[in-house]
Amino acid sequence: MASAVKIGHGRIMAAMVLAALVAVCTTSSCSPQQHSSGYFSPINAGEGWDRSMPIVFEPQYNDSSATYDIVVAVRHTHSYEYSNLHVVVDLMADSNRIACRIPAQFDVADEYGNWHGTGFGTFFQCKTMVAQDVSPSQARKVVIWQAMADTVALRHITEVGIIVSKH
């Protein structure tokens, strides 16, 4: 009889653990909405990123009364030839005028050629914050220009993007 009680107690414990697991899974699936969105544009591998060809993004903002942070992200291959990357970011306001022009520099690799950022294999991503606490009306469009001094077409950049997060 004592062993029957142990088996019953074990079943009760298993049921409690299962109930707790279901509760955790249920509440985690009801977490608040995601507060950041990423937008990426591919770069033509054969042509490279030409200085005269800006990349234009029109981010969608979930809350027009909130403010947002904007990060520029660049993905490149291990064949990228420079240790840095210069870009100019224009935040375009509602009236299609430049609300803010931001020069930004990425330190892509250190002086020994070790890549910064994240990635694996032959692909890497680096990013930098370009604007904080921006209202949606100040950044209806985000325009990114390649601004490297010594080159017209920048090779081995695979994608350029923005990540917009609620401030």
C-alpha positions in Angstrom: 0.0 0.0 0.0 2.9 2.4 0.7 4.2 1.9 -2.8 0.8 2.8 -4.2 0.9 6.0 -2.3 4.4 6.8 -3.7 3.3 6.2 -7.3 0.3 8.4 -6.7 2.5 11.1 -5.2 4.9 10.8 -8.1 1.9 11.3 -10.5 0.8 14.3 -8.6 4.3 15.8 -8.8 4.5 15.1 -12.5 1.1 16.7 -13.0 2.2 19.8 -11.0 5.4 20.1 -13.0 3.5 19.7 -16.3 1.0 22.4 -15.2 3.8 24.7 -14.3 5.5 24.2 -17.6 2.2 24.9 -19.5 1.7 28.1 -17.4 5.2 29.3 -18.3 4.8 28.5 -22.0 1.3 30.2 -22.1 2.5 33.4 -20.4 5.6 33.7 -22.5 3.6 33.5 -25.6 1.5 36.4 -24.4 4.6 38.7 -24.1 4.3 42.3 -25.3 4.8 43.0 -29.0 8.2 43.3 -30.5 9.6 46.8 -30.2 12.2 46.7 -33.0 12.0 46.1 -36.7 14.8 45.5 -39.2 14.9 46.5 -42.9 17.7 45.4 -45.2 18.5 46.0 -48.8 20.7 43.7 -50.8 23.7 45.1 -52.7 24.5 43.8 -56.2 27.7 41.7 -55.7 28.9 42.3 -59.3 28.5 46.1 -59.2 29.2 46.9 -55.6 27.7 49.8 -53.6 28.1 52.9 -55.8 28.5 56.3 -54.1 25.9 57.8 -56.3 23.3 55.2 -55.4 21.7 55.8 -52.0 19.7 53.2 -50.2 16.3 54.4 -49.1 14.2 52.9 -46.3 10.7 53.9 -45.3 10.3 52.3 -41.9 6.8 51.5 -40.5 6.3 52.9 -37.0 3.8 51.1 -34.7 3.2 54.1 -32.5 3.3 57.6 -33.9 3.4 59.2 -30.5 6.6 57.3 -29.4 10.2 58.0 -30.2 12.6 55.6 -31.8 16.3 54.8 -32.0 17.8 54.1 -35.4 20.8 51.8 -35.9 22.5 51.3 -39.3 23.8 47.7 -40.0 26.1 46.6 -42.7 26.7 43.0 -43.8 29.9 42.1 -45.6 32.0 39.2 -46.6 35.5 38.3 -45.4 36.8 39.8 -48.7 35.9 43.4 -47.7 39.1 45.4 -48.3 38.9 48.1 -45.7 39.1 48.3 -41.9 36.4 50.9 -41.8 33.3 52.2 -43.6 32.0 55.7 -43.9 28.4 56.4 -44.6 26.1 59.5 -44.5 22.6 59.0 -43.1 19.8 61.4 -44.0 16.7 61.4 -41.9 13.9 62.8 -44.1 11.0 64.5 -42.5 7.3 64.5 -43.5 7.8 67.3 -46.0 10.5 65.3 -47.8 13.2 67.6 -46.5 16.4 66.5 -44.7 15.6 66.8 -41.0 19.1 65.6 -40.0 22.3 64.6 -41.8 24.5 62.2 -39.8 28.0 61.1 -40.8 28.7 57.7 -39.4 31.8 55.4 -39.3 32.0 51.7 -38.8 35.1 50.2 -37.5 34.8 46.9 -39.4 38.2 45.4 -38.4 41.0 46.1 -36.0 44.6 46.9 -37.1 45.4 43.2 -37.2 42.5 42.4 -39.6 40.2 40.8 -37.0 36.6 41.5 -37.9 34.4 43.4 -35.5 30.7 42.7 -35.2 28.9 39.4 -35.4 28.8 36.6 -38.0 30.1 33.2 -38.9 31.8 31.7 -41.9 32.6 34.3 -44.5 29.8 36.7 -43.6 29.8 39.4 -40.9 27.6 42.2 -39.7 28.5 45.4 -37.9 26.2 48.1 -36.7 26.2 51.6 -35.2 23.6 53.8 -33.6 23.0 56.9 -35.7 20.0 58.5 -34.0 18.3 58.3 -30.7 14.9 59.6 -29.5 13.6 60.4 -33.0 9.9 60.9 -33.7 8.4 59.2 -36.7 7.8 62.6 -38.4 11.5 63.3 -38.3 12.4 60.0 -40.1 9.7 59.1 -42.6 12.6 58.0 -44.9 16.1 57.0 -43.9 18.6 57.5 -46.8 22.1 55.9 -46.5 24.9 57.0 -48.8 28.3 55.3 -49.1 30.9 57.9 -48.4 34.3 56.2 -48.7 36.8 58.7 -50.1 39.0 56.4 -52.2 36.4 54.4 -54.1 33.3 54.8 -56.3 31.9 51.3 -56.1 32.5 49.5 -52.8 32.8 45.8 -53.2 32.0 42.9 -50.8 29.2 44.7 -49.0 26.3 42.3 -49.2 23.5 44.2 -47.5 22.8 47.5 -45.8 20.0 48.0 -43.3 18.4 49.8 -40.5 17.0 48.6 -37.2 14.4 50.8 -35.7 13.6 50.3 -31.9 11.3 52.0 -29.6 13.3 54.4 -27.3 
